C-alpha cells in the first residue's frame, strides 16, 4: 500500500511542458494522433470513446480483475489511468480507489472527462514521460493504449518507474492477428505492412495513414518481460459472468464459458489479452 495521500500535484517533479512526440509518415507530420483520428473517423470515435455504456462495462471488468488479483483492498491503493481518454473508466473506478488520476495527451477528450461531475482527477500529459515521481502508484491501468504510442518500450518503462515495488498494472492489449481491426472496423488491417495499410485506409475512405501498431502475443510477452505476468485472458473467457456480466461481448458467451482446450488451442489468435503485470 502507498501510505501517501491521494495523487496530487506533490507527486510531480518532472516538467509540465511536455510536447507530444512528432512522427513523420510519408511526409505527413502528426502532432496530435487523436485529433487526426477523430477528424477522419467521427463515427468510430463516437462509438468507442463517447460510448458511456460500453466504457462502464469495461470498468466493471477491470474492477473485477483487480479485486480478484489484489491482496489489498483497492480502497487503500493509488491508481494511475494511462491514456484515460474521455474519463468514463477513470470516473467509474474513482470510488474503488484511495485516489485515481487519469492522464492523456488529447485535450478534447479531457474536456469531456472534466465536463461532467468528475470523480477522478485528470491531467494532460504524455504516457512516454509521465510527470510523476518514481514509485508513487500502487496500480496503473493501461487499457488498449500500447498500440497508440510511438515508443512502446518507453511506455512500459514509464509504467515500471511510477509503480511501487509489488505494484501492478492492468494491461488490456489488442492482438495484431485479430481479424477485424477495432479502430477502423476493417478486416485484416493490422496484419498488413504499413505502406499497404495506408493505401487500404485511403481506398476505403477511412483515413490517410494507419498509425496503430499492434503486436502478436509473442511480441507482447517480450515487451513486458521485466514484469511478472498473471494472465487473466482464459480465466475471464472461462467465467464470463464473474468478470464481465455487463460487458456486451462477454455476455454473449455461454454461462459456463468456452471449453478450455479450445481456448488454449486458439490462444495465439485471440483478439485481446488481459494481463496483470506486477513489478517485483
N, C-alpha and C positions, 0 to 999 in steps of 0.2 A: 504494500500500500504506500502511496505517496502521501506523506503527512502534511504537505503544504496546503495552503488554501486553494480553492478552485482556480483554474488557469486564469491569470490576469496579465496585465502588462509587465509585471515583475519577472515573468518567465522569459522576457525578450531581452537579448543583449546583442542581437545582430542588427544590421542596417535595415531600416524600414523602407528605404528607397530602392527596392529590388525591381529589376526590369525583367519582363517575361523574355525568355530566350527567343532569338530570332532565327528562323530556319529559312533557307533558300532552296526552293524546289522548282526546277525548270524556270529560273529567273523570276519566280514569284516569291515575294517577301511576305512572311506571315509574322505579325507581331502579336496577334491575339487569335489563337486557334479557334476558340469557341465562338468568337464574333463571326468569323468566316463561316464556320459550320452552321451557325444559326441563320445567317443570311441566305444560304443556299438550301437549307433543309428545315424550313419552318415547321412542317407537319411532324417530322421526326422529333425535333426539339420539343415541340409542344407535348407530344405523347410521352417522351422519355423523361424530360426534365420537369415539366409542369404538371405531370400526372400525379396528383397527390395520393390518390388511392393506391396506385402501384408502388409509390415510394414508401408509403406507410406499411404496405405488406412486406417490402424488403426490410424495413426497420424491425418489424416483428420477428423476421427470420434471424436477423443479426442479433437481436436481443436474446433469442432462444439459444443460439450457438454460444454466445459469450457467457450466458448464465450457466450453460452446461459445462463449459471449459474452466471457468474461473474458480479458483479455490477461495477467493474472497468475494464478498458481496459487491456488486457493481457500484452500489451506493458509496463505497469507500474509495472509488477509483477516479482518476482524472483521465479524460479521453480527448483525443485529437481526431477530427474527421477530415482527412486529406482529400481535397477535391470534392468539397461538400455541395457544390453547385447551388441549387435553389433552397437548400437547407431543410427540406422535408424530413430527411432521416436524422439530421442533427437535432432538430427541434423535437422530433418524436422520441428520441432517446435521452433528452435532457433530464427527464425525471428519474432516469435509472442510474445516472452517474453523480458523483460528487461535484463534478464540473465538466463541461464539454465545450470545445472550441471547434468551429468549422472554418477551414481556410480554403480559398480558391482564387484563381487569377482573374476570373470573369466578374467584372463589376456589375454587369446586368443581372447575372444570376444572384449575386449577393444582395442586390437591391430587392429582389423578390424575397430572399430569405429574411431580410431585415424589415420588409414592408408589412409583415404580419406581426402577431404577438409572439415575438421570438423568445423561445425559452432558452436557447443556447446563445453563445456569443460568436460573432463572426468577424473575420479579418481577411483582407485581401493580401495575398502573398503567394509565393511560388513553392510548390512541393519539392523543387530541386534545391532550395535554400531556405529551409524553414526558419522563421525568425524567433526561435525559442532556444533556451539553454538546453544543454545535453542532460538526458536522464530525468526529465520533468513529467513525462506522461506514463501512466500505467498501461493505457490501451491506445492503439491507433487503429482507425478504420481506413482501409484502402479498398473501396468498393468500386470495382470497374474503372480504375483510374490509370493503371500502368500503361495501357495502350495509347494514352493521350500525351504522354510526356516525351520530350526529345532525348532524354538520357535515363533509361530505366534503371541502370545500376546506381546512379546518383539518387534516384528516388528511394530505393531501398536502403542505401547508405544513410540517408537522412532519417528515415523511419527508425533504423537501428540507433542512430545517435540520440534522438529525442526520447526513446524508450528507456525506462529504468531497467536495471538488471532484473530478470524474471518477468519484465513487462511483455506484452504480446500484441500482435497485430492481426486483425481480421482482414483476410485477403479474399476478395471475390475477383476471379480472373477469367476472362474470356479466352477460349481456345482458338488458335489460328485455324484449326481444322473444322470449326463449326460450319455447317452448310449455309445458313443464312447469316450474313454479316448484320449485326443488330443496328448499327448506326445509320446505315443506308438501305437496309432491307433488300439487299441484292445477294443472290446465291453465289457462293464461292469467291466473293470479292477478296477476302483476307488470304486466300490461297495464292493469289496472283503476284508475280513480280511487280514492283512499284510502278514502272512505266506503263505496263498493261492495265493495272488497276486505275491509274489516272484516266486512261482512254475509256475504260469501261464506265467510269462515272460520267464522263462527258457525253458518251453515246446514249446513256440512259437519262441524261438531264438532271442527275442528282448532285452535281458539283464539278469542280475543276481538278481538284487534287485529293488523293487519298492519303491522309496524314496518320491514321491509326496504324499501330504496329503491334499486332498480336503475336504471341509466341505459342509454340507447341508445349505440351505438358513437360517434355524432357528439357526444353529450354527454360521453362519457368522454374523447374527444380534447380537448375544450375544458377539461375538468377538469385534465388533466395537461399542458397546453400549454407550461408553462415548462420541461418536461423535453425532452430529445431521445429520441424513441421508436424502438426497434427492435422490429418486430412479428414474433413467432415463431409466431403462430397458424397461418398457412398452412404454414410450414416444418414444424411438428410434424405437421399433418394429411397432409402430403405424404411424410413419412418417419417413420411412427409407431413402427417398430421401433427406430429410433435414439433417439428421445426418450421413448418410453413403453412399452417392452416389458412392463413389469409393471403398466401401467395397464389395468384391465379394459375400459374404454371404447375406448381406442386399440387394444387387442389385437384388437378386432372389425373393425377396418378392414383393407382389402386390404394385403398386404405392401408394395406399391408406392404406397400412399396413394390419395387421391382425385384425380380429374382437376383440374388447376389452374384451368381455365376454369370448371368447375362451382363450385369453392370461391370464386373471385373474384365470380361472379355472386351467390352466396348469402352473401357475407361479412357483410352488414348484419344477417343473421338468425342467424348462428352463435351457439350458446348461451354460449360462453365465449371470451374473448380472453386471449392470453398475450403480454404486452409487457414489454420491458426499458426502464425509464425511467432515463436517465442524466443526472446533474447536470453541466452544462458546467463 
